[in-house]
Structure formats: C-alpha cells, structure tokens
Amino acid sequence: MSFNRKDLVGLKDLTAEEILFILGTAEKFKEIGKRDVKKVPTLKGRTVVNLFFEPSTRTRTSFEIAGKRLSADTINFSSSSSSTSKGETLIDTVKNIESMNTDIFVVRHAFSGSVKFIAENTCARVINAGDGTNEHPTQALLDLLTIKEHKKDFTNLNVAIIGDITHSRVARSNIWAMQKLGMNVKLFGPKTMMPTHPEPFGCKMCSSIEEALENTDVVMMLRIQMERQSKTLLPSVKEYSRLYGLNAEKMKLAKKDALIMHPGPINRGVELASNAADSAQSVILEQVENGVAVRMAVLYLLGIKTEVK
C-alpha cells in the first residue's frame, strides 16, 4: 500500500486503506519525537510554506515543528502582512510563492473549497489545514491515531461528537473517516448548530446528551465556532454549558474506559468542565502530541514524491 495522491485536501474521498496507511506512517514517526535529537534528513532540500489566512496556534506550530523535524525549509506566511491585504488575489499569491520553488503548501483559509481551488491551480503539493466549514483532515487523522493507541481496533466503536456540528470542519473530517473505518457515530448539539439536512452524514442524531453519552467509547467535544456564525445561535453560555457541556458527572453515562477528546482551543466551563478536561479519561494533550507525528507523516508522503528543484 502507498499514498499516491498529489494533495491531501480532505478525508471524504480517501479510502479506509489510505487512511490506515497514513496512520501507520505516523506511528513510525512518533519515535522521532522521543529522541534527544528530534530530527531526520528525510525532506532536506524541500521547501514547505505554511500559508495561513486564519489565526492558528496548534495547527501552524504543529506543521512547523513537523517540517523542521524532517529537515525541510519551513516558512510561515501571515496574510495580515502579505499582499493579499493590498488586494492581490489568492491564486496570484500562491503563484508568486510557488515561483520561488516551493514544494509543499500547507493552507488554512476561511472559505470552504479554497484549498481544493489552490490545489487545482498549482503544481506544488497542497495540504488542507482547515478550509471554512468544510474539512480539517490532519486534525481527524490525529484524533484517529489517538483513538487507535487506546482502543487498538476501530470496528464498532461508539463515538459521540457533541457541540457545534454545523460549523465544525473537524466534525466533518472525523465523520467521513470514522464511518469508513467501521465506527458508529452519534451527533448531538443545539438544534441551531445541527445540520439542517443530516442525511448525507449517515449518523445517529441524538435528542439529549444522555442519549449521546450512553454506551459510548469516545466523546469528542467541539468548540462553539463563534467566528463562523453570522449570528449568535445560543441564548447564553451558561445555558449551553448546562445542556450541552460535559463534566465528570455526565461522563458516568459513557463507558468506564471512554476517552474524552477536544480539538482545541478549549472554552473551559463552557463545552468542557475542568474536572473532565483534566481527568484520567482525557487524551487532549495526547491529541496535540500526535498532531506532530501525523503532520510529519503527511509531509513525508507528499514530500518524497516531490523532486528537489
């Protein structure tokens, strides 16, 4: 098995075998992070540009560390200090940076479909670091790697994804991938934050947090995506926490060995109480650690097919 795609735009179109191959590659890269010298020459001579048009802490830092551990020349691009703020088009920006012999673009953008648009208009490899409300493939891959380390097998695991489903690209990527790997996915959140037409997802839609948590192996809490809402979709943060937030008491409804996950950043006391976020069942920091290994794997699989110019 190998990964023969030019880009990683999303997980919706990937096969289960391709997803497992990326995870297997990431498992091998985890060991590098435990060395005294956390560096290998695998992508020496490659140029990776982190093209971020949205704010990011974990994802951009994770990709930067991943690139540098592979010995790639890694450059961070900020839209606020670029010519896009002067009216330059997205593709003109990409073409100009590509002309400097860029091998891989890691792109985060506020508009759904923008990363696919870039991938279709550049010869460089493109990795989606989150586009609008569409997908965030490497986040889902690191989530899956974390689950795999604890549960060993994906088949018939029950996963509850709770929160702002409509605006969450993390939820979408996880839904597509989890179902391909044989997991049962349940969704729950405020009606104003749930998909109007949920049929394409093929998930069970829950009417209460108790229903969502019952007999669940993995609980994935989502942040309220205020920046992607045209208007406020909940009466108050306090009410959201009471009805849709997770705490240690509610977790008793899930299986005793259930995992608590969150893509970050956490709004403590809103979607996740500290007694849940910091509990023994929480694997949130493991997700962050696994993000570097996953992004190393993706950069490697795309980068090794790119001839040094």
Disulfide bonds with the S-S distance in Angstrom:
none
